[in-house]
Amino acid sequence: MFSFYDSITKKNVFRPFKKLFGNYSFSCFDETQNIPQDEWNKAVKDNNPFLSYVYLSLIHKQKTDSFRFKYVIVYNRLKPIGVVYFQINDFSAALFGELISNQISDLQEKKTSIFQKYIKHSQNETIMRLVTCGNNFISGEHGFYLGINSKKTTFKIIEEIINCISRAEKLRGKISAILVKDFYEEGFGDKDCWYCTKFKHFNVEPNMIIDLPSGVSNFTEYLHTFSKKYRNRAKGIIKASSILTKKRLSAEEVLKYNDSLYDLYVQVFHQAKFKLVQLSKTYFSDVIKTHPNLFYIDAWFLNDVMVSFASGFNLNHELEAHYIGFDYNQNKEFELYQTILHSFIEEAIRIKKTKINLGRTASEIKTTVGAKPHELLCYIKPQNAVSKLILKPFMQFLQPTDWIQRNPFKS
């Protein structure tokens, strides 16, 4: 018999240096303030800015009664060698019902009308717990970093830690699941790694990536690699947005325009297919203050009123597109979204990057500016038979929608 959730307990049930196997052990923390920062930094080094202590401390500000975190440091002979990051979401009946509304017929066919009635009459009660190894705010492999050459050993460590977290959260007998996201199949997403486990793989929206041609020194030269049709299309976008004033915002200006930035972000957030947790209002000012050399925000103004913005991270070899925002009422007239895509290309060329990670969503539109899809895999493990039944429409909801891949380049 399955059960729903009791209130969250805040006690950290793991003792420090809990043994895994061999000389490996781990320590787990619920609050960033309790993490030994020096050890975390030694474990991550500069290998992933989205697993840095500073960045995860910003994300920690999103914590609510239904959204919390676990931070794991992995040790070999008590020396920090890696980290694992978890986000834990408790879904209310109302939210879960909204997410799977289009797939609810599948549940009805399987005679789960009792569950459907529970959703209807218990809107504010927690009905499902999703434990994610990874970051639901960012596309890509940001769930862990381990300084180990062996994929087999890495997988074994991650699997053991996931099992420990599962037991600590008492997931057995609850409607719950473990989700591990997002992987490229040629990397840790290799299905052979997961072959003997109870994890099931499924595809999500692909990561859209632009590989910039060598020798291109400005955006005009980039457009010359397009066929006439797409080059003319780009020129039309440039003309439509020419009335706008573009500005790179300083840290002080991000504070000044904070309300405008957040309002435009919220417009895009509410259009998203999968709305998990909304960013805090101080997110953009916090990131630019803590990452002044990596993070930037460009904004576009119409008669001194901000109508759109784009943010990004300047990483080692690529530009990582981050959150954007724009006024949907003026998007079509001034080609706001397309102008944002152009701006990422311009910026990447300017700072001499070879790759632009545009993330998920709007795949077809992104291909019109040269992006190509890179398939992403997620792995999920329902914790019991009822969870497996309930999660089937949830997984269907997350899978990619059909779209047409365009090719703007000359043949």
Buried (B, 14 or more C-beta within 10 A) or exposed (E): EBEBBEEEEEEBEBEBEBEBEEEBBBBBBBBBEEBBEEBBBBBBEEBBBBBBBBBBBBBBEBBEEBBBBBBBBBBBEEEBBBBBBBBBBBBBBBBBBBBBEEBBEBBEEEEBEEBEEBBEEBBEBBBBBBBBBBBBBBBBBBBBBBBBEEBEBBBBBBBBBBEBBBEBBBBEEBBBBBBBBBBBBEEBBBEEBBEEEEBBBEBBBBBBBBEBEEEBEEBEEBBEBBEEEBBEBBEEBBEBBEEBEBBEBEBEBBBEBBEBBBBBBBBBBEEEEEEBBEBBBBBBBBBBBBBEEBBBBBBBBBEEEBBBBBBBBBBEEBBBBBBBBBBEEBBEEBBBBBBBBBBBBBBBBEEEBBBBBBBBBBBBBBBBBBBBBBBBBBBBBBBBEBBBBBBBBBBEBBEBEEBEEBEBEEE
